[in-house]
Amino acid sequence: MTVGKSLFLKIGLLVVGVLGLLSCSLARPYKGDTWDENRAKYVILMIGDGMGFWHVDATRKYLGCRLLVMESLRHEGYMTTFMRESVREGTMPAEYWDDTTVIGSYDPAQGGRTPWEMVLSPKYVQEEATDSAAAAGAMASGHKQPKYALNVVPEALGYDGDSPFSVKYYPTIVTFAEALGKATGLVTSVPFNHATPAGFVVRTPFRKNQGEKARQMVYSDVDVIMGAGHPCYDHNGGPRVCDYSLWSENVSVYLDDEDGKSLYEKVKHDFKGRRYLEEVNDFRDLADGDGRYKGTAMPCRVFGLAQVKETLQYHRNTHGIYDHDPSDDWQVGGQAYIPNVPTLEVMAKAALEVLEQDEDGFFLMVEEGAIDWASHGSNMTRMLEENIGFDHAVQAVVDWVEDTSNGSNWQNTLVIVTADHECGHLQPVGHVTGDEVIHNQCWGVDCQKWGEHTNSLVPIYAQGPGAKSLRARFNGDYRDNTDIFRTMYRAMCGDWPMMSGADP
């Protein structure tokens, strides 16, 4: 069956009843004393996937104890990341559906009141951690999600979880931004349809439905999509026999079907008005700030697919290609980088240049996804590379906000930098700097290389309208990942009834 208007009509009919509130003009402005009443024309959310407090600390120390750009943002806090708990057992997807009354939790007595507290029960945070799909959905929609699900209403509200067209879905911050007429963008250093970027626009019971995620993103109204996941290039940016599995594989129930190759060909031929680009110089041309692209007007919509299989740089093994000295691989940047892919910084700049053309403003999500991949591998060197690259992207965003030529400033732009969860249970590196950070790495309890997600508190750095609502006023004053959505929504639209404290 070919995806078309009928699919999206069906999806639209399935979104929960609160969508009567989609028009932000119906919202009431928030008058609380912790809220900046300025509305945000621009909202930029930056996610370091897997980035915990000790990841930031290690990166800072590697750089000689210089504060990261993200740490320079005015307000600092931290938040919980737990998901809804699955209570049924069985085969996919049933095991990922839950009872509406069962929600995960966080115990500060076991996990710590702050991300930097050395906890009495360190194994506690290694239990019942969220996955990236549930975490992204919570930040995107303001609702807790069960594991592996993307923006799915709990099954106990009444439908058959094994029948995709009966499933109900939540709207996301992208939905609300588009209702305001704003442009929207999703940028990532990993596959464009990976769990985090997908969590802001895709609705599916199971995140491993790669084809469905790709189709929903391609057919969405998102103006800028950028990431890895090129079917015709390998991990080192070299050409290969095209493999469309990332564009077509589905392993569970899904809404519709389309051949992965035909979907990619649509993208390649500027489907839905998105100008297709893949060469590194094309990304740089968009990002250079001259307001032109290839000597003509800037496109209003873009699909940028870097010439690499899964990650911009994390998966590279360039020996014999660009690198001929393996002895320094343990150092940050020791192995030669792939030259024909853009950095996340360049991609962020390019997205900003395209999106700023919308007079109504925009919502942009930028993810550094491979911090998580490096942490799964207990690889401090690659984690530092990715986190440094992420901070460079944060610098690009700050520079854009403070550029007086584009109309943005800290009164009309909300920037939030955070993580979806911590990964690896990274331990403090101690009083060391530079390469000693790498030599002093320790992952997991007793350095046993945990290699998985944890339930730890993760940092928040924010500035702009409403950002101070995310700050920690005292030790133990933590937020939840659903508060990221609430803050972004309030900044764009003002208050609405669900903001009174009830679970949205």
C-alpha positions in Angstrom: 0.0 0.0 0.0 1.4 3.4 -0.9 1.5 6.1 1.7 -0.6 9.1 0.7 -3.1 11.6 1.9 -5.3 8.8 3.3 -2.6 7.8 5.8 -2.3 11.2 7.2 -6.0 11.7 7.3 -6.1 8.5 9.4 -3.3 9.7 11.6 -5.1 13.1 12.0 -8.3 11.4 13.1 -6.5 9.3 15.6 -4.8 12.1 17.6 -6.4 12.5 21.0 -9.2 14.9 21.7 -7.1 17.6 23.3 -6.2 18.7 19.8 -9.1 21.1 20.0 -6.5 23.2 21.7 -4.2 23.2 18.7 -4.8 26.9 18.1 -2.4 28.6 20.3 -4.6 31.7 20.2 -6.9 29.9 22.6 -4.2 29.7 25.3 -4.1 31.9 28.4 -0.8 33.7 29.2 0.9 32.3 32.3 1.1 34.9 35.1 3.2 33.0 37.7 6.1 34.7 39.3 8.6 32.2 37.9 7.7 32.8 34.3 9.0 35.4 31.9 5.9 36.7 30.0 7.7 37.3 26.7 6.6 35.0 24.0 9.3 33.1 22.1 9.3 33.6 18.3 12.1 31.1 18.1 12.4 27.9 20.1 15.6 25.8 19.8 15.9 22.5 21.7 19.4 20.8 21.7 19.7 17.2 22.9 22.9 15.5 23.8 21.7 11.9 23.6 23.1 10.0 26.6 24.8 13.1 28.0 24.9 13.0 31.8 26.4 15.5 34.2 29.7 13.6 34.4 29.9 13.6 30.6 29.9 17.4 30.7 32.3 17.5 33.6 34.8 15.2 31.7 34.5 17.3 28.6 35.2 20.5 30.5 38.2 19.0 32.2 39.6 17.6 29.0 39.5 21.2 27.6 41.5 22.5 30.6 38.5 23.3 32.9 37.1 25.8 30.5 33.3 26.1 30.9 31.5 24.7 27.9 29.3 27.0 25.9 26.2 25.2 27.1 27.2 25.9 30.7 27.3 29.6 29.9 23.6 29.8 29.4 21.9 31.8 32.1 19.8 29.1 33.9 21.0 25.6 35.0 18.9 22.8 36.3 18.4 19.0 36.1 15.6 16.6 35.5 14.3 13.1 35.8 14.0 10.9 32.7 12.0 7.8 33.8 9.3 6.4 31.4 6.0 4.7 31.8 6.5 1.1 32.9 5.4 -1.8 30.8 3.2 -4.2 32.8 2.3 -6.9 30.2 4.6 -9.6 28.9 4.4 -11.1 25.5 5.6 -10.7 22.0 6.1 -7.3 20.2 4.4 -4.9 20.4 2.2 -6.0 23.3 5.1 -5.9 25.8 5.5 -2.2 25.2 2.0 -1.2 26.0 1.1 -0.2 29.5 -1.6 0.5 32.1 -2.4 4.2 32.4 -2.0 4.0 36.2 1.6 2.6 36.1 4.2 5.3 35.6 7.9 5.0 36.4 9.5 7.0 39.2 12.7 8.4 40.6 13.8 8.1 44.2 16.3 10.8 45.2 17.3 8.9 48.3 18.7 6.2 46.0 19.6 8.1 42.8 20.7 11.4 44.3 19.1 14.8 44.8 21.4 16.2 42.2 23.3 14.7 39.2 26.6 15.2 41.0 25.7 13.6 44.3 27.5 10.4 45.0 24.6 8.1 45.7 24.4 5.5 48.4 22.8 2.9 46.0 24.6 3.3 42.7 23.0 0.2 41.2 19.6 1.9 41.6 20.1 4.1 38.6 20.9 1.1 36.4 17.4 -0.1 36.8 14.3 0.6 34.6 16.0 3.3 32.6 14.2 4.9 29.7 15.0 4.4 26.0 15.5 7.3 23.7 12.0 6.9 22.1 10.1 7.2 25.3 12.4 10.1 26.4 12.0 12.0 23.2 8.3 11.5 23.2 8.1 12.9 26.7 10.0 16.0 25.8 8.1 16.4 22.5 4.6 15.8 23.8 4.6 16.4 27.5 3.4 12.8 28.1 5.2 9.9 29.6 5.7 7.1 27.1 6.2 3.3 27.4 9.5 1.8 26.2 10.0 1.9 22.4 6.8 3.8 21.7 6.6 7.2 20.0 3.8 9.5 21.1 1.3 6.7 21.8 -1.6 7.1 24.2 -1.7 4.3 26.8 -3.7 1.3 25.6 -6.0 1.2 28.7 -7.8 4.2 27.3 -9.5 1.8 25.0 -8.2 0.4 21.7 -6.4 -2.6 20.3 -2.7 -2.0 20.5 -2.0 -4.7 17.9 -4.1 -2.9 15.3 -2.3 0.2 14.1 -5.2 2.2 12.8 -7.0 1.9 16.2 -4.1 3.5 18.1 -4.4 7.0 19.5 -1.5 9.4 19.5 -0.4 12.6 21.2 0.4 15.9 19.4 3.9 17.2 19.7 5.6 20.5 20.0 6.1 20.4 16.2 2.3 20.1 15.8 1.8 23.2 17.9 4.5 25.2 16.2 3.1 24.4 12.8 -0.4 25.4 14.0 1.2 28.9 14.7 2.5 29.0 11.2 6.1 28.5 12.3 8.7 26.7 10.3 10.1 23.5 11.9 13.4 21.6 11.7 15.0 18.4 12.9 18.7 17.9 12.8 20.8 15.0 14.0 24.3 13.5 13.8 22.8 10.0 13.5 20.2 8.6 11.1 17.6 11.2 10.3 14.8 8.8 11.4 16.5 7.7 14.6 14.4 7.6 17.8 15.1 11.2 19.0 14.3 13.2 15.8 11.5 10.8 15.1 10.0 11.4 18.5 9.1 15.0 17.5 7.0 14.1 14.5 6.4 10.3 14.2 3.6 8.4 15.8 4.1 4.6 16.0 3.8 1.9 18.6 7.3 0.6 18.0 10.5 2.6 17.3 12.2 -0.2 15.4 9.7 0.3 12.5 12.4 2.1 10.5 10.4 2.3 7.3 7.4 3.7 9.0 9.5 6.4 10.8 11.2 7.3 7.5 7.9 7.6 5.7 6.2 9.6 8.3 9.2 12.0 8.4 9.4 12.3 4.7 5.7 12.9 4.3 5.5 15.3 7.2 5.4 19.1 7.0 8.7 19.5 8.7 10.7 22.1 6.7 14.2 21.1 7.4 15.4 17.5 8.0 19.1 16.8 8.3 21.1 13.8 9.4 23.0 10.6 8.5 21.5 7.5 7.1 22.5 7.6 3.5 21.7 4.3 1.8 24.6 4.5 -0.7 27.6 5.3 1.6 29.4 3.3 4.3 30.6 4.2 7.8 33.7 6.0 6.3 31.8 8.0 3.8 32.7 5.8 0.9 30.3 4.7 -1.8 28.7 1.2 -1.4 26.0 -0.9 -3.0 22.8 1.0 -1.9 21.0 -0.6 1.1 17.5 0.8 1.8 16.8 -1.2 5.0 16.9 1.9 7.1 14.2 3.3 4.8 12.0 0.3 4.6 12.4 -2.2 7.5 9.4 -2.8 9.8 9.5 -5.5 12.5 6.0 -4.9 14.0 2.6 -3.5 13.1 2.8 -0.3 11.2 0.5 2.2 9.5 1.4 1.9 5.9 4.0 0.6 3.5 6.2 1.9 0.7 9.4 0.6 -0.9 12.5 2.1 0.7 14.2 2.8 -2.6 11.2 4.7 -4.0 11.0 6.7 -0.8 14.6 7.7 -1.1 14.1 8.6 -4.8 11.3 10.9 -3.7 13.6 12.6 -1.2 16.4 12.9 -3.8 14.0 14.6 -6.2 13.0 17.4 -3.8 9.8 15.7 -2.5 7.4 18.1 -0.8 9.5 21.0 -1.9 12.5 20.1 0.2 15.7 20.9 -1.7 17.9 17.8 -1.5 21.6 18.1 -0.6 24.2 15.6 0.4 27.6 17.0 -0.5 29.5 18.6 2.4 30.1 21.9 0.4 26.3 22.2 -0.1 25.8 22.1 3.6 28.6 24.7 4.0 27.0 26.9 1.3 23.7 26.9 3.2 25.5 27.7 6.4 27.8 30.5 5.3 25.4 33.3 6.1 25.4 35.1 2.8 21.7 34.5 2.2 22.3 32.7 -1.0 22.6 29.0 -2.1 24.6 28.1 -5.2 24.3 31.8 -6.3 20.6 31.9 -6.1 17.9 32.4 -3.4 18.0 30.3 -0.3 15.5 27.4 -0.3 12.7 27.5 2.2 12.7 23.7 2.7 15.7 21.3 2.8 16.4 17.6 3.2 20.1 17.2 4.0 21.4 13.6 3.9 25.1 13.4 4.8 27.2 10.9 2.8 27.6 8.4 5.5 25.8 5.3 6.7 24.8 6.0 10.4 26.9 8.6 12.2 28.7 11.6 11.0 32.0 10.5 12.6 31.6 8.1 15.5 31.6 4.9 13.4 34.6 5.9 11.3 37.6 3.6 10.9 39.7 5.5 8.4 42.9 3.6 8.5 44.3 3.1 5.0 41.8 5.7 3.7 42.5 9.1 5.4 44.6 7.9 8.3 47.9 5.9 8.3 49.0 6.1 12.0 46.9 4.0 14.4 49.2 4.8 17.3 47.3 7.9 18.3 43.7 6.5 18.0 43.2 6.8 21.7 43.5 10.6 21.5 40.6 12.9 20.6 40.8 13.5 16.9 43.7 11.0 16.7 42.1 9.1 13.9 41.5 11.2 10.8 38.0 12.5 10.3 35.9 11.7 7.3 36.2 14.8 5.1 33.1 14.6 3.0 30.5 14.9 5.8 29.4 18.1 7.5 29.8 18.7 11.3 26.8 19.1 13.5 27.8 22.7 13.9 27.6 23.3 10.1 24.3 21.4 9.9 22.9 23.6 12.8 24.0 26.8 11.0 22.5 25.6 7.7 19.2 24.8 9.4 19.1 28.2 11.1 19.8 30.0 7.8 16.9 28.2 6.1 14.4 28.5 9.0 15.0 32.1 9.8 13.3 33.1 6.6 9.9 32.3 8.1 8.4 35.5 9.4 6.4 33.6 12.1 9.6 32.1 13.6 10.4 28.5 14.0 11.0 25.4 16.2 14.3 23.6 15.8 15.6 20.4 17.4 19.3 19.6 17.1 20.6 16.3 18.4 24.1 15.0 19.0 23.1 11.3 18.9 26.5 9.6 19.1 27.3 10.7 22.6 25.0 7.8 23.5 26.7 5.5 21.0 30.1 6.2 22.4 28.8 5.7 26.0 27.3 2.4 25.1 30.8 1.4 24.0 32.4 2.9 27.1 34.6 4.9 24.7 35.8 8.1 26.4 37.7 9.3 23.4 34.8 9.2 21.0 32.4 10.5 23.7 34.7 13.6 24.1 34.8 14.1 20.3 31.0 14.0 20.1 30.4 16.2 23.2 32.9 18.8 22.0 31.2 18.8 18.6 27.8 19.2 20.3 29.1 22.2 22.2 30.4 23.7 19.0 26.8 23.4 17.7 25.6 25.1 20.8 28.0 27.9 20.1 26.6 28.3 16.6 23.1 28.6 18.0 24.2 31.2 20.6 26.0 33.2 17.9 22.8 33.1 15.8 20.7 34.3 18.7 23.1 37.2 19.4 23.4 38.2 15.7 21.5 41.5 15.5 20.9 41.1 11.7 18.3 38.4 11.9 15.9 39.7 14.4 16.7 37.2 17.1 17.7 38.0 20.7 17.4 36.6 24.2 14.0 38.3 24.6 12.3 36.4 21.8 14.4 33.2 21.6 14.3 30.2 24.0 17.3 27.9 23.9 17.3 24.7 25.9 20.2 22.3 26.0 19.7 19.0 27.8 19.8 15.2 27.4 17.2 12.5 26.9 18.9 10.2 29.5 22.4 9.4 30.8 24.2 6.5 29.2 27.1 4.4 30.5 26.9 5.3 34.2 30.1 7.4 33.7 31.9 8.0 36.9 33.8 11.2 37.9 37.2 11.5 36.3 38.7 13.3 39.3 41.1 16.2 39.3 42.7 15.7 35.9 42.8 17.6 32.6 43.6 16.9 29.0 44.5 13.4 28.0 44.5 12.2 31.6 40.7 12.4 31.4 40.9 9.5 28.9 43.3 7.5 31.0 41.2 8.0 34.1 37.9 6.9 32.6 35.5 4.7 34.6 32.1 3.5 33.4 29.6 1.7 35.6 29.7 0.6 39.2 33.3 -0.3 40.2 34.3 0.4 36.6 32.5 -2.7 35.2 31.5 -0.9 32.0 27.8 -0.8 32.4 27.3 0.3 28.8 23.5 0.9 29.0 21.2 3.8 29.8 20.6 4.8 33.4 17.9 6.5 35.4 20.2 9.3 36.6 19.2 13.0 36.7 20.5 14.8 33.6 21.5 18.5 33.3 19.5 21.3 31.7 21.0 24.6 30.5 18.6 27.2 29.2 18.2 30.9 28.4 15.4 33.0 26.9 11.6 33.3 27.6 10.6 30.9 30.3 14.0 29.4 30.8 14.2 30.3 34.5 11.3 27.9 35.1 13.8 25.1 34.5 16.5 26.3 36.9 17.3 24.5 40.1 16.8 26.9 43.0 18.3 24.5 45.6 19.7 21.0 45.7 16.9 18.5 45.0 14.9 21.0 43.0 14.7 18.9 39.9 12.3 18.9 37.0 11.0 16.1 34.8 11.5 15.6 31.0 7.8 16.4 30.4 8.6 19.9 31.7 10.7 20.5 28.6 7.6 20.4 26.5 5.6 22.5 29.0 8.3 25.2 29.0 8.5 25.2 25.1 4.7 25.3 24.8 4.3 28.1 27.3 7.1 30.1 25.6 5.3 29.8 22.3 1.7 29.9 23.2 1.1 30.8 26.9 -0.6 28.7 29.5 -3.4 26.2 28.9 -5.5 24.1 31.4 -3.1 21.1 31.3 -0.4 23.3 32.8 -2.1 23.4 36.2 -0.1 20.4 37.3 -2.2 17.5 36.1 -0.5 14.9 34.0 -1.1 16.1 30.4 
